[in-house]
Amino acid sequence: MTVKNDILLAKGLLSDLPVFWDGRKSVLELKAADFNWRQMEWWGFYFEYSAFEKLKGAFLIPGDKFGKVKTACFDYKGTINWDLKAKAIKSDDHQSILNDTEAMDWSIKQHGAHGLVVALCDVEYNDANRSFQKWHDELKGGKSKYEIEREQRTTISRYRKTQAELVEILFLVVTSKNRSVLGIHHQGRNSNGKPRPPKYMLNYDTIGKFLVDKIVFPPSQLSSRKLKESRGIYSVNSEEKPVIG
């Protein structure tokens, strides 16, 4: 197996993922599977769950463990370790927080590279009366401790995504040669006062340094989205992309 084989195999398995994700149906599917269904950003976890269902049997799930926490591990592993991420394409923030710097550095040292599978999604928010948010809170049996504490810190309540549509899946590879292009995200401190480990940050303006391959999904029949560019949002640049085996 090679990194290229990892990508080709994953592309074949993920190419028929459901494209349109209704919030209520997706949360109920996650609940039935007991997979992070209480989370506010349900659509990111729905991508993880759907991807795991397609990849299991072909890849090791989860991947290598790292650090002192027993549950800390990469999402899946083939030739190298891979992490799954989801990103809203209409976000003003053109960055994604990745894994711990120490963990990814270890993964690169062990296997020569570390992979990222990023789902780009077109998301929609709930209506003015927050019907989806109320429904989700009732399903959970009330607001979580995190939500209550957050509301105490600010009067602004985040709108929930009510649906998401899968637009593209990007296959990125981080190596010792392009790793320096990533930014660093400092997380602050844990409740015990100890600093949280820094994480790598991906800036999508530099994605050509990491992008090896991708899947472009046509709009679903339930969508008003139009496919403006058949080649997708980001293009693979042969002069920039990392050299992999």
C-alpha positions as protocol buffer text, in pm:
chain_id: "A"
residue {
  index: 1
  type: MET
  ca { x: 0 y: 0 z: 0 }
}
residue {
  index: 2
  type: THR
  ca { x: 106 y: 360 z: -67 }
}
residue {
  index: 3
  type: VAL
  ca { x: -40 y: 701 z: 17 }
}
residue {
  index: 4
  type: LYS
  ca { x: -170 y: 719 z: -340 }
}
residue {
  index: 5
  type: ASN
  ca { x: -345 y: 386 z: -289 }
}
residue {
  index: 6
  type: ASP
  ca { x: -498 y: 519 z: 35 }
}
residue {
  index: 7
  type: ILE
  ca { x: -647 y: 808 z: -157 }
}
residue {
  index: 8
  type: LEU
  ca { x: -772 y: 604 z: -453 }
}
residue {
  index: 9
  type: LEU
  ca { x: -936 y: 351 z: -221 }
}
residue {
  index: 10
  type: ALA
  ca { x: -1099 y: 620 z: -7 }
}
residue {
  index: 11
  type: LYS
  ca { x: -1219 y: 808 z: -316 }
}
residue {
  index: 12
  type: GLY
  ca { x: -1396 y: 501 z: -444 }
}
residue {
  index: 13
  type: LEU
  ca { x: -1563 y: 436 z: -109 }
}
residue {
  index: 14
  type: LEU
  ca { x: -1665 y: 796 z: -36 }
}
residue {
  index: 15
  type: SER
  ca { x: -1783 y: 892 z: -385 }
}
residue {
  index: 16
  type: ASP
  ca { x: -2138 y: 771 z: -317 }
}
residue {
  index: 17
  type: LEU
  ca { x: -2186 y: 942 z: 20 }
}
residue {
  index: 18
  type: PRO
  ca { x: -2528 y: 1104 z: 65 }
}
residue {
  index: 19
  type: VAL
  ca { x: -2505 y: 1462 z: -59 }
}
residue {
  index: 20
  type: PHE
  ca { x: -2802 y: 1630 z: 111 }
}
residue {
  index: 21
  type: TRP
  ca { x: -2813 y: 1615 z: 493 }
}
residue {
  index: 22
  type: ASP
  ca { x: -3136 y: 1721 z: 660 }
}
residue {
  index: 23
  type: GLY
  ca { x: -3065 y: 1827 z: 1018 }
}
residue {
  index: 24
  type: ARG
  ca { x: -3343 y: 1638 z: 1193 }
}
residue {
  index: 25
  type: LYS
  ca { x: -3302 y: 1317 z: 996 }
}
residue {
  index: 26
  type: SER
  ca { x: -2925 y: 1328 z: 1037 }
}
residue {
  index: 27
  type: VAL
  ca { x: -2941 y: 1387 z: 1413 }
}
residue {
  index: 28
  type: LEU
  ca { x: -3186 y: 1101 z: 1455 }
}
residue {
  index: 29
  type: GLU
  ca { x: -2957 y: 875 z: 1251 }
}
residue {
  index: 30
  type: LEU
  ca { x: -2665 y: 974 z: 1473 }
}
residue {
  index: 31
  type: LYS
  ca { x: -2878 y: 914 z: 1782 }
}
residue {
  index: 32
  type: ALA
  ca { x: -2972 y: 565 z: 1666 }
}
residue {
  index: 33
  type: ALA
  ca { x: -2601 y: 494 z: 1619 }
}
residue {
  index: 34
  type: ASP
  ca { x: -2514 y: 666 z: 1951 }
}
residue {
  index: 35
  type: PHE
  ca { x: -2259 y: 880 z: 1768 }
}
residue {
  index: 36
  type: ASN
  ca { x: -2219 y: 1241 z: 1892 }
}
residue {
  index: 37
  type: TRP
  ca { x: -2584 y: 1322 z: 1823 }
}
residue {
  index: 38
  type: ARG
  ca { x: -2600 y: 1584 z: 2099 }
}
residue {
  index: 39
  type: GLN
  ca { x: -2337 y: 1805 z: 1938 }
}
residue {
  index: 40
  type: MET
  ca { x: -2428 y: 2152 z: 1813 }
}
residue {
  index: 41
  type: GLU
  ca { x: -2220 y: 2105 z: 1497 }
}
residue {
  index: 42
  type: TRP
  ca { x: -2406 y: 1784 z: 1407 }
}
residue {
  index: 43
  type: TRP
  ca { x: -2319 y: 1811 z: 1036 }
}
residue {
  index: 44
  type: GLY
  ca { x: -1946 y: 1769 z: 1101 }
}
residue {
  index: 45
  type: PHE
  ca { x: -2011 y: 1456 z: 1305 }
}
residue {
  index: 46
  type: TYR
  ca { x: -2256 y: 1330 z: 1044 }
}
residue {
  index: 47
  type: PHE
  ca { x: -1976 y: 1346 z: 788 }
}
residue {
  index: 48
  type: GLU
  ca { x: -1747 y: 1152 z: 1024 }
}
residue {
  index: 49
  type: TYR
  ca { x: -2013 y: 890 z: 1089 }
}
residue {
  index: 50
  type: SER
  ca { x: -2102 y: 850 z: 721 }
}
residue {
  index: 51
  type: ALA
  ca { x: -1736 y: 829 z: 622 }
}
residue {
  index: 52
  type: PHE
  ca { x: -1660 y: 568 z: 888 }
}
residue {
  index: 53
  type: GLU
  ca { x: -1950 y: 355 z: 763 }
}
residue {
  index: 54
  type: LYS
  ca { x: -1801 y: 360 z: 412 }
}
residue {
  index: 55
  type: LEU
  ca { x: -1437 y: 315 z: 514 }
}
residue {
  index: 56
  type: LYS
  ca { x: -1472 y: 39 z: 772 }
}
residue {
  index: 57
  type: GLY
  ca { x: -1331 y: -292 z: 660 }
}
residue {
  index: 58
  type: ALA
  ca { x: -1093 y: -122 z: 415 }
}
residue {
  index: 59
  type: PHE
  ca { x: -904 y: 88 z: 670 }
}
residue {
  index: 60
  type: LEU
  ca { x: -813 y: 61 z: 1038 }
}
residue {
  index: 61
  type: ILE
  ca { x: -1067 y: 262 z: 1243 }
}
residue {
  index: 62
  type: PRO
  ca { x: -952 y: 436 z: 1455 }
}
residue {
  index: 63
  type: GLY
  ca { x: -592 y: 495 z: 1349 }
}
residue {
  index: 64
  type: ASP
  ca { x: -283 y: 511 z: 1569 }
}
residue {
  index: 65
  type: LYS
  ca { x: -318 y: 625 z: 1927 }
}
residue {
  index: 66
  type: PHE
  ca { x: -112 y: 917 z: 2050 }
}
residue {
  index: 67
  type: GLY
  ca { x: -42 y: 1104 z: 2374 }
}
residue {
  index: 68
  type: LYS
  ca { x: -129 y: 1015 z: 2731 }
}
residue {
  index: 69
  type: VAL
  ca { x: -509 y: 1020 z: 2692 }
}
residue {
  index: 70
  type: LYS
  ca { x: -633 y: 668 z: 2620 }
}
residue {
  index: 71
  type: THR
  ca { x: -904 y: 786 z: 2380 }
}
residue {
  index: 72
  type: ALA
  ca { x: -670 y: 1010 z: 2176 }
}
residue {
  index: 73
  type: CYS
  ca { x: -629 y: 861 z: 1829 }
}
residue {
  index: 74
  type: PHE
  ca { x: -637 y: 956 z: 1462 }
}
residue {
  index: 75
  type: ASP
  ca { x: -960 y: 891 z: 1273 }
}
residue {
  index: 76
  type: TYR
  ca { x: -842 y: 610 z: 1048 }
}
residue {
  index: 77
  type: LYS
  ca { x: -527 y: 455 z: 905 }
}
residue {
  index: 78
  type: GLY
  ca { x: -411 y: 301 z: 581 }
}
residue {
  index: 79
  type: THR
  ca { x: -50 y: 352 z: 481 }
}
residue {
  index: 80
  type: ILE
  ca { x: -57 y: 669 z: 693 }
}
residue {
  index: 81
  type: ASN
  ca { x: -294 y: 817 z: 952 }
}
residue {
  index: 82
  type: TRP
  ca { x: -587 y: 1029 z: 831 }
}
residue {
  index: 83
  type: ASP
  ca { x: -808 y: 1282 z: 1008 }
}
residue {
  index: 84
  type: LEU
  ca { x: -1160 y: 1381 z: 895 }
}
residue {
  index: 85
  type: LYS
  ca { x: -1274 y: 1744 z: 896 }
}
residue {
  index: 86
  type: ALA
  ca { x: -1581 y: 1935 z: 774 }
}
residue {
  index: 87
  type: LYS
  ca { x: -1580 y: 2299 z: 665 }
}
residue {
  index: 88
  type: ALA
  ca { x: -1864 y: 2537 z: 574 }
}
residue {
  index: 89
  type: ILE
  ca { x: -1781 y: 2701 z: 241 }
}
residue {
  index: 90
  type: LYS
  ca { x: -1973 y: 3022 z: 319 }
}
residue {
  index: 91
  type: SER
  ca { x: -1783 y: 3087 z: 640 }
}
residue {
  index: 92
  type: ASP
  ca { x: -1592 y: 3414 z: 682 }
}
residue {
  index: 93
  type: ASP
  ca { x: -1320 y: 3214 z: 854 }
}
residue {
  index: 94
  type: HIS
  ca { x: -1108 y: 3050 z: 584 }
}
residue {
  index: 95
  type: GLN
  ca { x: -925 y: 2829 z: 831 }
}
residue {
  index: 96
  type: SER
  ca { x: -967 y: 2493 z: 1002 }
}
residue {
  index: 97
  type: ILE
  ca { x: -818 y: 2384 z: 1333 }
}
residue {
  index: 98
  type: LEU
  ca { x: -643 y: 2050 z: 1292 }
}
residue {
  index: 99
  type: ASN
  ca { x: -495 y: 1799 z: 1538 }
}
residue {
  index: 100
  type: ASP
  ca { x: -233 y: 1857 z: 1809 }
}
residue {
  index: 101
  type: THR
  ca { x: 101 y: 1968 z: 1668 }
}
residue {
  index: 102
  type: GLU
  ca { x: 286 y: 1706 z: 1872 }
}
residue {
  index: 103
  type: ALA
  ca { x: 53 y: 1429 z: 1754 }
}
residue {
  index: 104
  type: MET
  ca { x: 77 y: 1522 z: 1385 }
}
residue {
  index: 105
  type: ASP
  ca { x: 454 y: 1564 z: 1411 }
}
residue {
  index: 106
  type: TRP
  ca { x: 476 y: 1214 z: 1558 }
}
residue {
  index: 107
  type: SER
  ca { x: 252 y: 1074 z: 1283 }
}
residue {
  index: 108
  type: ILE
  ca { x: 468 y: 1234 z: 1012 }
}
residue {
  index: 109
  type: LYS
  ca { x: 785 y: 1102 z: 1175 }
}
residue {
  index: 110
  type: GLN
  ca { x: 644 y: 750 z: 1200 }
}
residue {
  index: 111
  type: HIS
  ca { x: 494 y: 721 z: 851 }
}
residue {
  index: 112
  type: GLY
  ca { x: 647 y: 1000 z: 643 }
}
residue {
  index: 113
  type: ALA
  ca { x: 321 y: 1193 z: 601 }
}
residue {
  index: 114
  type: HIS
  ca { x: -15 y: 1267 z: 763 }
}
residue {
  index: 115
  type: GLY
  ca { x: -345 y: 1285 z: 574 }
}
residue {
  index: 116
  type: LEU
  ca { x: -651 y: 1507 z: 600 }
}
residue {
  index: 117
  type: VAL
  ca { x: -989 y: 1440 z: 441 }
}
residue {
  index: 118
  type: VAL
  ca { x: -1188 y: 1764 z: 435 }
}
residue {
  index: 119
  type: ALA
  ca { x: -1557 y: 1780 z: 347 }
}
residue {
  index: 120
  type: LEU
  ca { x: -1660 y: 2119 z: 208 }
}
residue {
  index: 121
  type: CYS
  ca { x: -2028 y: 2177 z: 281 }
}
residue {
  index: 122
  type: ASP
  ca { x: -2289 y: 2434 z: 189 }
}
residue {
  index: 123
  type: VAL
  ca { x: -2484 y: 2482 z: 514 }
}
residue {
  index: 124
  type: GLU
  ca { x: -2811 y: 2659 z: 593 }
}
residue {
  index: 125
  type: TYR
  ca { x: -2920 y: 2799 z: 928 }
}
residue {
  index: 126
  type: ASN
  ca { x: -3253 y: 2762 z: 1107 }
}
residue {
  index: 127
  type: ASP
  ca { x: -3540 y: 3007 z: 1082 }
}
residue {
  index: 128
  type: ALA
  ca { x: -3591 y: 3311 z: 1302 }
}
residue {
  index: 129
  type: ASN
  ca { x: -3788 y: 3123 z: 1571 }
}
residue {
  index: 130
  type: ARG
  ca { x: -3503 y: 2871 z: 1615 }
}
residue {
  index: 131
  type: SER
  ca { x: -3732 y: 2574 z: 1560 }
}
residue {
  index: 132
  type: PHE
  ca { x: -3445 y: 2332 z: 1491 }
}
residue {
  index: 133
  type: GLN
  ca { x: -3251 y: 2449 z: 1795 }
}
residue {
  index: 134
  type: LYS
  ca { x: -3557 y: 2400 z: 2018 }
}
residue {
  index: 135
  type: TRP
  ca { x: -3623 y: 2057 z: 1870 }
}
residue {
  index: 136
  type: HIS
  ca { x: -3263 y: 1950 z: 1924 }
}
residue {
  index: 137
  type: ASP
  ca { x: -3259 y: 2080 z: 2282 }
}
residue {
  index: 138
  type: GLU
  ca { x: -3581 y: 1891 z: 2360 }
}
residue {
  index: 139
  type: LEU
  ca { x: -3437 y: 1574 z: 2208 }
}
residue {
  index: 140
  type: LYS
  ca { x: -3131 y: 1609 z: 2431 }
}
residue {
  index: 141
  type: GLY
  ca { x: -3345 y: 1666 z: 2739 }
}
residue {
  index: 142
  type: GLY
  ca { x: -3236 y: 2028 z: 2775 }
}
residue {
  index: 143
  type: LYS
  ca { x: -2932 y: 2244 z: 2711 }
}
residue {
  index: 144
  type: SER
  ca { x: -2587 y: 2108 z: 2782 }
}
residue {
  index: 145
  type: LYS
  ca { x: -2361 y: 2245 z: 3053 }
}
residue {
  index: 146
  type: TYR
  ca { x: -2140 y: 2394 z: 2783 }
}
residue {
  index: 147
  type: GLU
  ca { x: -2433 y: 2579 z: 2623 }
}
residue {
  index: 148
  type: ILE
  ca { x: -2553 y: 2715 z: 2957 }
}
residue {
  index: 149
  type: GLU
  ca { x: -2203 y: 2837 z: 3047 }
}
residue {
  index: 150
  type: ARG
  ca { x: -2162 y: 2993 z: 2704 }
}
residue {
  index: 151
  type: GLU
  ca { x: -2491 y: 3182 z: 2735 }
}
residue {
  index: 152
  type: GLN
  ca { x: -2376 y: 3312 z: 3069 }
}
residue {
  index: 153
  type: ARG
  ca { x: -2062 y: 3453 z: 2907 }
}
residue {
  index: 154
  type: THR
  ca { x: -2243 y: 3620 z: 2616 }
}
residue {
  index: 155
  type: THR
  ca { x: -2595 y: 3725 z: 2522 }
}
residue {
  index: 156
  type: ILE
  ca { x: -2539 y: 3605 z: 2164 }
}
residue {
  index: 157
  type: SER
  ca { x: -2671 y: 3258 z: 2089 }
}
residue {
  index: 158
  type: ARG
  ca { x: -2528 y: 3083 z: 1784 }
}
residue {
  index: 159
  type: TYR
  ca { x: -2771 y: 2985 z: 1510 }
}
residue {
  index: 160
  type: ARG
  ca { x: -2786 y: 2614 z: 1434 }
}
residue {
  index: 161
  type: LYS
  ca { x: -2733 y: 2461 z: 1093 }
}
residue {
  index: 162
  type: THR
  ca { x: -3059 y: 2303 z: 979 }
}
residue {
  index: 163
  type: GLN
  ca { x: -2921 y: 2130 z: 671 }
}
residue {
  index: 164
  type: ALA
  ca { x: -2597 y: 2075 z: 487 }
}
residue {
  index: 165
  type: GLU
  ca { x: -2500 y: 1972 z: 138 }
}
residue {
  index: 166
  type: LEU
  ca { x: -2173 y: 1799 z: 54 }
}
residue {
  index: 167
  type: VAL
  ca { x: -1996 y: 1996 z: -220 }
}
residue {
  index: 168
  type: GLU
  ca { x: -1643 y: 1854 z: -231 }
}
residue {
  index: 169
  type: ILE
  ca { x: -1409 y: 1622 z: -44 }
}
residue {
  index: 170
  type: LEU
  ca { x: -1042 y: 1723 z: -44 }
}
residue {
  index: 171
  type: PHE
  ca { x: -752 y: 1485 z: 16 }
}
residue {
  index: 172
  type: LEU
  ca { x: -462 y: 1674 z: 172 }
}
residue {
  index: 173
  type: VAL
  ca { x: -121 y: 1540 z: 268 }
}
residue {
  index: 174
  type: VAL
  ca { x: 109 y: 1703 z: 524 }
}
residue {
  index: 175
  type: THR
  ca { x: 479 y: 1615 z: 517 }
}
residue {
  index: 176
  type: SER
  ca { x: 795 y: 1741 z: 685 }
}
residue {
  index: 177
  type: LYS
  ca { x: 851 y: 1962 z: 379 }
}
residue {
  index: 178
  type: ASN
  ca { x: 516 y: 2148 z: 372 }
}
residue {
  index: 179
  type: ARG
  ca { x: 432 y: 2133 z: 743 }
}
residue {
  index: 180
  type: SER
  ca { x: 582 y: 2481 z: 803 }
}
residue {
  index: 181
  type: VAL
  ca { x: 304 y: 2632 z: 586 }
}
residue {
  index: 182
  type: LEU
  ca { x: 47 y: 2543 z: 854 }
}
residue {
  index: 183
  type: GLY
  ca { x: -34 y: 2797 z: 1124 }
}
residue {
  index: 184
  type: ILE
  ca { x: -45 y: 2734 z: 1499 }
}
residue {
  index: 185
  type: HIS
  ca { x: -361 y: 2761 z: 1708 }
}
residue {
  index: 186
  type: HIS
  ca { x: -311 y: 2814 z: 2082 }
}
residue {
  index: 187
  type: GLN
  ca { x: -604 y: 2678 z: 2284 }
}
residue {
  index: 188
  type: GLY
  ca { x: -563 y: 2844 z: 2621 }
}
residue {
  index: 189
  type: ARG
  ca { x: -576 y: 2642 z: 2943 }
}
residue {
  index: 190
  type: ASN
  ca { x: -760 y: 2340 z: 3084 }
}
residue {
  index: 191
  type: SER
  ca { x: -982 y: 2365 z: 3392 }
}
residue {
  index: 192
  type: ASN
  ca { x: -681 y: 2258 z: 3603 }
}
residue {
  index: 193
  type: GLY
  ca { x: -484 y: 2558 z: 3483 }
}
residue {
  index: 194
  type: LYS
  ca { x: -244 y: 2362 z: 3262 }
}
residue {
  index: 195
  type: PRO
  ca { x: -203 y: 2490 z: 2906 }
}
residue {
  index: 196
  type: ARG
  ca { x: -377 y: 2292 z: 2634 }
}
residue {
  index: 197
  type: PRO
  ca { x: -147 y: 2159 z: 2363 }
}
residue {
  index: 198
  type: PRO
  ca { x: -127 y: 2381 z: 2053 }
}
residue {
  index: 199
  type: LYS
  ca { x: -287 y: 2261 z: 1731 }
}
residue {
  index: 200
  type: TYR
  ca { x: -202 y: 2310 z: 1369 }
}
residue {
  index: 201
  type: MET
  ca { x: -419 y: 2549 z: 1166 }
}
residue {
  index: 202
  type: LEU
  ca { x: -495 y: 2511 z: 796 }
}
residue {
  index: 203
  type: ASN
  ca { x: -537 y: 2832 z: 595 }
}
residue {
  index: 204
  type: TYR
  ca { x: -738 y: 2755 z: 281 }
}
residue {
  index: 205
  type: ASP
  ca { x: -548 y: 3023 z: 89 }
}
residue {
  index: 206
  type: THR
  ca { x: -247 y: 2790 z: 103 }
}
residue {
  index: 207
  type: ILE
  ca { x: -435 y: 2467 z: 31 }
}
residue {
  index: 208
  type: GLY
  ca { x: -250 y: 2409 z: -295 }
}
residue {
  index: 209
  type: LYS
  ca { x: 56 y: 2313 z: -89 }
}
residue {
  index: 210
  type: PHE
  ca { x: -134 y: 2011 z: 49 }
}
residue {
  index: 211
  type: LEU
  ca { x: -406 y: 1920 z: -203 }
}
residue {
  index: 212
  type: VAL
  ca { x: -342 y: 1589 z: -381 }
}
residue {
  index: 213
  type: ASP
  ca { x: -688 y: 1485 z: -502 }
}
residue {
  index: 214
  type: LYS
  ca { x: -1059 y: 1554 z: -452 }
}
residue {
  index: 215
  type: ILE
  ca { x: -1415 y: 1447 z: -520 }
}
residue {
  index: 216
  type: VAL
  ca { x: -1665 y: 1698 z: -663 }
}
residue {
  index: 217
  type: PHE
  ca { x: -2032 y: 1622 z: -591 }
}
residue {
  index: 218
  type: PRO
  ca { x: -2313 y: 1744 z: -818 }
}
residue {
  index: 219
  type: PRO
  ca { x: -2605 y: 1926 z: -650 }
}
residue {
  index: 220
  type: SER
  ca { x: -2874 y: 1703 z: -505 }
}
residue {
  index: 221
  type: GLN
  ca { x: -3233 y: 1714 z: -628 }
}
residue {
  index: 222
  type: LEU
  ca { x: -3331 y: 1878 z: -297 }
}
residue {
  index: 223
  type: SER
  ca { x: -3084 y: 2162 z: -344 }
}
residue {
  index: 224
  type: SER
  ca { x: -3101 y: 2504 z: -503 }
}
residue {
  index: 225
  type: ARG
  ca { x: -2722 y: 2498 z: -542 }
}
residue {
  index: 226
  type: LYS
  ca { x: -2590 y: 2513 z: -897 }
}
residue {
  index: 227
  type: LEU
  ca { x: -2265 y: 2359 z: -1008 }
}
residue {
  index: 228
  type: LYS
  ca { x: -2076 y: 2665 z: -1132 }
}
residue {
  index: 229
  type: GLU
  ca { x: -1746 y: 2489 z: -1187 }
}
residue {
  index: 230
  type: SER
  ca { x: -1724 y: 2119 z: -1265 }
}
residue {
  index: 231
  type: ARG
  ca { x: -1364 y: 2113 z: -1146 }
}
residue {
  index: 232
  type: GLY
  ca { x: -1468 y: 2231 z: -801 }
}
residue {
  index: 233
  type: ILE
  ca { x: -1370 y: 2513 z: -568 }
}
residue {
  index: 234
  type: TYR
  ca { x: -1004 y: 2423 z: -529 }
}
residue {
  index: 235
  type: SER
  ca { x: -776 y: 2295 z: -802 }
}
residue {
  index: 236
  type: VAL
  ca { x: -490 y: 2050 z: -771 }
}
residue {
  index: 237
  type: ASN
  ca { x: -169 y: 2228 z: -874 }
}
residue {
  index: 238
  type: SER
  ca { x: 96 y: 1985 z: -994 }
}
residue {
  index: 239
  type: GLU
  ca { x: 370 y: 2239 z: -921 }
}
residue {
  index: 240
  type: GLU
  ca { x: 261 y: 2293 z: -560 }
}
residue {
  index: 241
  type: LYS
  ca { x: 118 y: 1962 z: -441 }
}
residue {
  index: 242
  type: PRO
  ca { x: 330 y: 1740 z: -214 }
}
residue {
  index: 243
  type: VAL
  ca { x: 529 y: 1454 z: -359 }
}
residue {
  index: 244
  type: ILE
  ca { x: 392 y: 1125 z: -226 }
}
residue {
  index: 245
  type: GLY
  ca { x: 445 y: 756 z: -283 }
}
